[in-house]
Amino acid sequence: MHMKNTKSKDSEAEHPSPSRSGAPQLRLTVQYATHGEGIPTRPMFRKWVKAALTQDAEIVLRVVDEPEGHTLNQSFRGKDYATNVLTFNYGHDYRVDYPAPRPLSGDIVLCAPVIEHEARQQGKNLDAHYAHLTIHGVLHLQGHEHGEDVEAEAMEQLEVEILGRLGYEDPYRETRTDSSKIHDSLG
């Protein structure tokens, strides 16, 4: 699902220098396939991705419009609607000679109109909602799931901890009584 750049200026990959702190290395490409007010900048996405990352990774983060979000959700999940976030984990790229272990590789797709609508409907700060869904996608890339209640609770707790470190409020505080409904809406 690696997609062609649609806006080269805003889609260039960032190549960080090696970290001396032992923090995970990130190669992040952000693609803006839609326009709109309130869509976060590449540095914001990078901050959120790094906050959730526990291993080296190469990630393409693509911000899309509703038609593309709908098409992707239909094609890959069989759902006939656009969803807020989709995650595609590609495992390792064995064409590149990386030192072991190889970095995580995947795409995160964020549907801007869905995210904006949800933030308005739920009375959430738009940046906070984008941060939450970006972190949610990164956790999925790293193998976290929410299919079962126990998995959903563990993933929720991790999201809340990461968001708290970034200065954001608990996104589940209003709906803590039924987290399965929330995670059904998360890609």
C-alpha positions as CSV (number, residue, x, y, z in Angstrom):
1,M,0.0,0.0,0.0
2,H,2.9,2.4,-0.3
3,M,1.3,5.2,-2.2
4,K,2.8,7.6,-4.7
5,N,3.6,11.1,-3.4
6,T,0.9,13.6,-4.3
7,K,2.7,16.6,-3.0
8,S,6.4,16.3,-3.1
9,K,7.3,19.4,-1.0
10,D,5.2,18.1,2.0
11,S,6.0,14.5,1.4
12,E,9.7,14.3,1.6
13,A,11.1,11.7,4.0
14,E,13.0,12.8,7.0
15,H,16.2,11.0,7.7
16,P,17.3,11.6,11.3
17,S,20.9,11.3,12.4
18,P,21.6,8.3,14.6
19,S,20.5,8.7,18.1
20,R,23.0,8.5,20.9
21,S,20.3,8.1,23.5
22,G,19.2,4.7,22.3
23,A,15.8,6.1,21.3
24,P,14.2,4.3,18.3
25,Q,15.2,5.6,14.9
26,L,12.4,6.9,12.7
27,R,12.2,7.5,9.0
28,L,8.9,9.2,8.5
29,T,7.3,10.3,5.2
30,V,4.2,12.4,5.5
31,Q,1.9,12.7,2.5
32,Y,-0.8,15.3,2.3
33,A,-3.4,14.0,-0.2
34,T,-6.0,16.4,0.9
35,H,-6.2,20.0,2.1
36,G,-8.0,21.5,5.0
37,E,-7.6,23.7,8.0
38,G,-6.3,22.1,11.1
39,I,-4.4,19.3,9.5
40,P,-1.2,18.9,11.6
41,T,2.3,19.7,10.3
42,R,5.0,17.2,9.6
43,P,6.8,18.1,12.9
44,M,3.6,17.5,14.9
45,F,3.1,14.1,13.3
46,R,6.8,13.3,13.9
47,K,6.5,14.2,17.6
48,W,3.4,12.0,18.1
49,V,4.9,9.0,16.2
50,K,8.1,9.2,18.2
51,A,6.2,9.3,21.5
52,A,4.5,6.0,20.7
53,L,7.5,4.3,19.0
54,T,9.4,1.5,20.9
55,Q,11.4,0.3,17.9
56,D,13.1,1.6,14.8
57,A,10.6,2.2,12.1
58,E,10.0,3.4,8.5
59,I,6.5,4.8,8.3
60,V,4.5,6.5,5.6
61,L,1.7,8.6,7.2
62,R,-0.8,9.7,4.6
63,V,-3.6,12.2,5.3
64,V,-6.5,11.6,2.9
65,D,-9.9,12.9,1.9
66,E,-13.2,11.0,2.5
67,P,-13.4,9.2,-0.9
68,E,-9.8,7.8,-0.6
69,G,-10.5,6.8,3.0
70,H,-13.7,5.1,2.0
71,T,-12.0,3.2,-0.9
72,L,-9.2,2.0,1.3
73,N,-11.5,0.9,4.1
74,Q,-13.7,-0.9,1.6
75,S,-10.8,-2.6,-0.2
76,F,-8.8,-3.7,2.9
77,R,-11.5,-4.1,5.6
78,G,-14.7,-4.7,3.6
79,K,-16.3,-1.7,5.4
80,D,-18.5,0.6,3.3
81,Y,-17.5,3.9,4.9
82,A,-14.4,6.1,5.5
83,T,-12.8,5.5,8.9
84,N,-10.6,7.7,11.0
85,V,-7.4,5.7,10.9
86,L,-6.1,2.6,9.0
87,T,-2.8,0.9,9.6
88,F,-0.9,-1.4,7.3
89,N,2.1,-3.3,8.7
90,Y,4.6,-4.5,6.0
91,G,7.0,-6.3,8.2
92,H,10.6,-5.9,7.1
93,D,12.0,-4.7,3.9
94,Y,14.5,-7.4,3.1
95,R,15.8,-5.6,0.0
96,V,17.7,-3.2,2.3
97,D,20.7,-4.4,4.3
98,Y,19.8,-3.2,7.8
99,P,21.6,-4.2,10.9
100,A,19.5,-6.7,12.9
101,P,16.8,-6.2,13.9
102,R,15.3,-4.7,10.9
103,P,13.0,-1.6,11.4
104,L,9.3,-1.8,11.5
105,S,7.7,-0.8,8.2
106,G,4.2,0.3,7.5
107,D,1.7,2.9,6.5
108,I,-0.8,4.9,8.6
109,V,-3.7,6.5,6.8
110,L,-5.6,9.3,8.5
111,C,-8.9,10.5,7.0
112,A,-9.0,14.3,7.7
113,P,-12.8,14.9,7.2
114,V,-13.7,11.9,9.5
115,I,-11.2,13.1,12.2
116,E,-12.5,16.7,12.0
117,H,-16.1,15.5,12.2
118,E,-15.4,13.3,15.2
119,A,-13.5,16.0,17.0
120,R,-16.5,18.4,16.5
121,Q,-19.1,15.8,17.5
122,Q,-17.2,14.7,20.6
123,G,-16.1,18.2,21.6
124,K,-12.4,17.4,21.4
125,N,-9.5,19.6,20.5
126,L,-8.6,18.7,16.8
127,D,-4.8,18.5,17.5
128,A,-5.5,16.2,20.5
129,H,-7.7,14.0,18.3
130,Y,-5.1,13.8,15.5
131,A,-2.4,13.0,18.2
132,H,-4.6,10.2,19.6
133,L,-5.3,8.6,16.3
134,T,-1.7,8.9,15.1
135,I,-0.6,7.2,18.3
136,H,-3.3,4.6,17.9
137,G,-2.0,3.8,14.4
138,V,1.6,3.5,15.6
139,L,0.6,1.1,18.4
140,H,-1.2,-1.0,15.7
141,L,2.0,-1.0,13.7
142,Q,3.8,-2.4,16.7
143,G,1.3,-5.2,17.1
144,H,-1.2,-3.8,19.6
145,E,-4.8,-4.8,19.0
146,H,-8.2,-4.1,20.5
147,G,-10.3,-7.1,19.3
148,E,-10.8,-8.4,22.8
149,D,-11.8,-6.4,25.9
150,V,-8.5,-7.1,27.6
151,E,-6.5,-6.0,24.6
152,A,-8.7,-2.9,24.2
153,E,-8.1,-2.0,27.9
154,A,-4.3,-2.4,27.6
155,M,-4.1,-0.4,24.3
156,E,-6.3,2.3,25.7
157,Q,-4.2,2.6,28.8
158,L,-1.0,2.9,26.7
159,E,-2.7,5.6,24.5
160,V,-3.7,7.5,27.6
161,E,-0.2,7.3,29.1
162,I,1.5,8.5,25.9
163,L,-1.0,11.3,25.4
164,G,-0.6,12.4,29.0
165,R,3.2,12.6,28.5
166,L,2.5,14.9,25.6
167,G,0.2,17.1,27.6
168,Y,-3.1,15.8,26.2
169,E,-6.1,14.8,28.2
170,D,-7.5,11.2,28.4
171,P,-9.6,10.9,25.2
172,Y,-11.7,8.1,26.8
173,R,-12.7,9.9,30.0
174,E,-16.3,10.7,28.8
175,T,-16.9,7.2,27.5
176,R,-14.9,5.0,29.8
177,T,-18.0,2.8,30.5
178,D,-18.0,1.2,27.0
179,S,-14.6,1.3,25.4
180,S,-15.6,-1.4,22.8
181,K,-17.8,1.1,21.0
182,I,-14.9,3.5,20.8
183,H,-12.4,0.9,19.5
184,D,-15.0,-0.2,16.9
185,S,-14.7,3.2,15.4
186,L,-10.8,3.2,15.5
187,G,-9.3,1.6,12.4
